[in-house]
Amino acid sequence: MGTYDADLLVIGAGPAGVAAAVMASSLRMKTVVVEAEQVGAKLRAIGALDNVPGGWATGAALAEALASDLTRHQELGRLSVLSDRAVRVAGHDDRAEVALDDGRVLTAPAIVVATGVTALTPGDVAWIEAPKSRWMPPLWRAATEDLEGHRVAVLGADRSLGTWLRAHPQATVYFHVLYPEADRYKTDEVADDQRIHLDLVDYVAVAPVQDGFRISTRGPGGVGSHTFVVDAVLSNMGSKPAALPGLITGTDGYCPPDEQHPRILVAGDLKSARMQRIAVAMGDGGRATLIPYYKANAVPS
Ligand SMILES: Cc1cc2nc3c(=O)[nH]c(=O)nc-3n(C[C@H](O)[C@H](O)[C@H](O)COP(=O)(O)OP(=O)(O)OC[C@H]3O[C@@H](n4cnc5c(N)ncnc54)[C@H](O)[C@@H]3O)c2cc1C
C-alpha cells in the first residue's frame, strides 16, 4: 500500500458510498469512509419506498441496514468511518487526496466521491421571487398534522411530492403544485392523486400577508396571471449537486465520471440529474470501486 492512508477513500455514506465501501472491503482493500452527517442521511427522510429490491419499505430501514453493513466491515478490520466533511479532492500522478474540514489530508491510490445532492432553495432558481426573510420548509420535512385542512402551495414538482403522497395515503391535504416546464416530466407519477392540483407556470412571486402568503403566478409563455392566498408554502424544487472543489463539473453542475482525473471516481446522484435512484446509486458505487481494483490488480478488461 506504500505510504497511502488507505487503498480506497470513499466520500459520502449514502447508498453509493456504502456500496463502494462494502465492495472495497470485501475485496480486502483497506477502506476509509468520510461522512459529514450520518450514514444514509438522505435516506432517513424517505417515508415510503417501493422501488428498491429487498423489500425495504422506508428509507430509514434501509439506512439502518447500510449502517450495519459498515459496522460489520469495521469489525472485520478493513474499513473505518470518519465523521468529517470533505472540502476538496485532488488527483495527482501518484495519488489521489482529500482535504477534510479539520485540516487533515488523506491519500489513496483512488477516491470514490459520492456526496449526492443538496436541496435547492428559492434563491437558487430564477422562476421564483420570494422574500429571503421567510424560510420555506422543504415538503419532505413537512408533518401531516401541520398541513391537514390547510391550503398549501408547493413550489416545484420534484419527486419528493410522490414520495410524500405515498407515505401519507390517508392525509386529507390540498396541495396547489406550481411547477416549471423543467419539472413536467416528473408529474406523471402524481397526476392521478386527487389531493393535488398541478399548475404549470413560468414565474411565481410569494409575498407574506396576514395569516398566510399571497401567490402571484404567470403561465407558460407569460400568458395568464393569477393571484391567490394560501396558508402555507413548501419548497419542492429539487436539488443541486454537492460537487466538491477539485471535481470537474458540467454546465449543469453535475460531475461527468469520464471527465474526472483517472484516480477520482464519482458515483450516485452526483453524476447526473436524471438517474437519481437508490438502486442506481448502489450499482454505481460498486462499479466505481471495481475500476481502481482491476487497475491495481492488472486484470485485463
Ligand atoms: C424526499 C426524497 C425521496 C426520495 N425517494 C426515493 C425513492 O422512493 N426511491 C429512490 O430510488 N430514490 C429516492 N430518492 C433519491 C435517493 O435518495 C437518491 O437517489 C440516493 O440517496 C442517492 O444516493 P447517493 O449515495 O448518491 O447520495 P446521498 O444519499 O445523498 O448520500 C450522500 C452522502 O454524502 C454525504 N456528504 C455530502 N457532502 C459531503 C462532504 N462534503 N463530506 C462528507 N460527506 C458528505 C451526505 O451527508 C450523505 O450521507 C429520494 C430522495 C429524496 C430527497
The ligand as a MOL file (V3000), in Angstrom:
LIG
                    3D

  0  0  0     0  0            999 V3000
M  V30 BEGIN CTAB
M  V30 COUNTS 53 58 0 0 0
M  V30 BEGIN ATOM
M  V30 1 C -37.5190 13.0900 -0.3610 0
M  V30 2 C -36.8030 12.1140 -1.2450 0
M  V30 3 C -37.4400 10.9710 -1.6490 0
M  V30 4 C -36.7890 10.0390 -2.4510 0
M  V30 5 N -37.4490 8.9020 -2.7820 0
M  V30 6 C -36.7990 7.9560 -3.4820 0
M  V30 7 C -37.4410 6.7090 -3.7760 0
M  V30 8 O -38.5880 6.4770 -3.3990 0
M  V30 9 N -36.7420 5.7920 -4.4930 0
M  V30 10 C -35.4660 6.0120 -4.9490 0
M  V30 11 O -34.8880 5.1300 -5.5820 0
M  V30 12 N -34.8450 7.1780 -4.6790 0
M  V30 13 C -35.4710 8.1430 -3.9610 0
M  V30 14 N -34.8490 9.3280 -3.6940 0
M  V30 15 C -33.4960 9.5400 -4.2540 0
M  V30 16 C -32.4300 8.8130 -3.4180 0
M  V30 17 O -32.4990 9.2660 -2.0860 0
M  V30 18 C -31.0700 9.0880 -4.0200 0
M  V30 19 O -31.0520 8.7080 -5.3780 0
M  V30 20 C -29.9680 8.3450 -3.2770 0
M  V30 21 O -29.9760 8.6140 -1.8930 0
M  V30 22 C -28.6290 8.7490 -3.8680 0
M  V30 23 O -27.5980 8.1280 -3.1620 0
M  V30 24 P -26.1420 8.7910 -3.1120 0
M  V30 25 O -25.3240 7.8440 -2.2890 0
M  V30 26 O -25.6790 9.1580 -4.4580 0
M  V30 27 O -26.3310 10.1780 -2.3470 0
M  V30 28 P -26.9350 10.5200 -0.9110 0
M  V30 29 O -27.8960 9.5020 -0.4580 0
M  V30 30 O -27.3770 11.9380 -0.9960 0
M  V30 31 O -25.6810 10.4150 0.0560 0
M  V30 32 C -24.6580 11.3760 0.0440 0
M  V30 33 C -23.9670 11.3250 1.4000 0
M  V30 34 O -22.8020 12.1570 1.3160 0
M  V30 35 C -22.7090 12.9340 2.4920 0
M  V30 36 N -21.9520 14.1330 2.1440 0
M  V30 37 C -22.3440 15.1590 1.3410 0
M  V30 38 N -21.3470 16.0700 1.2200 0
M  V30 39 C -20.3160 15.5840 1.9610 0
M  V30 40 C -18.9920 16.0640 2.2270 0
M  V30 41 N -18.5360 17.2150 1.6890 0
M  V30 42 N -18.1740 15.3290 3.0150 0
M  V30 43 C -18.6230 14.1410 3.5540 0
M  V30 44 N -19.8620 13.6530 3.3450 0
M  V30 45 C -20.6940 14.3660 2.5510 0
M  V30 46 C -24.1600 13.2130 2.8740 0
M  V30 47 O -24.2720 13.5310 4.2550 0
M  V30 48 C -24.8410 11.8970 2.5180 0
M  V30 49 O -24.8450 10.9800 3.6050 0
M  V30 50 C -35.4620 10.2760 -2.8890 0
M  V30 51 C -34.8200 11.4580 -2.4850 0
M  V30 52 C -35.4750 12.3680 -1.6740 0
M  V30 53 C -34.7730 13.6240 -1.2380 0
M  V30 END ATOM
M  V30 BEGIN BOND
M  V30 1 1 1 2
M  V30 2 1 2 3
M  V30 3 2 2 52
M  V30 4 2 3 4
M  V30 5 1 4 5
M  V30 6 1 4 50
M  V30 7 2 5 6
M  V30 8 1 6 7
M  V30 9 1 6 13
M  V30 10 2 7 8
M  V30 11 1 7 9
M  V30 12 1 9 10
M  V30 13 2 10 11
M  V30 14 1 10 12
M  V30 15 2 12 13
M  V30 16 1 13 14
M  V30 17 1 14 15
M  V30 18 1 14 50
M  V30 19 1 15 16
M  V30 20 1 16 17
M  V30 21 1 16 18
M  V30 22 1 18 19
M  V30 23 1 18 20
M  V30 24 1 20 21
M  V30 25 1 20 22
M  V30 26 1 22 23
M  V30 27 1 23 24
M  V30 28 2 24 25
M  V30 29 1 24 26
M  V30 30 1 24 27
M  V30 31 1 27 28
M  V30 32 2 28 29
M  V30 33 1 28 30
M  V30 34 1 28 31
M  V30 35 1 31 32
M  V30 36 1 32 33
M  V30 37 1 33 34
M  V30 38 1 33 48
M  V30 39 1 34 35
M  V30 40 1 35 36
M  V30 41 1 35 46
M  V30 42 1 36 37
M  V30 43 1 36 45
M  V30 44 2 37 38
M  V30 45 1 38 39
M  V30 46 1 39 40
M  V30 47 2 39 45
M  V30 48 1 40 41
M  V30 49 2 40 42
M  V30 50 1 42 43
M  V30 51 2 43 44
M  V30 52 1 44 45
M  V30 53 1 46 47
M  V30 54 1 46 48
M  V30 55 1 48 49
M  V30 56 2 50 51
M  V30 57 1 51 52
M  V30 58 1 52 53
M  V30 END BOND
M  V30 END CTAB
M  END
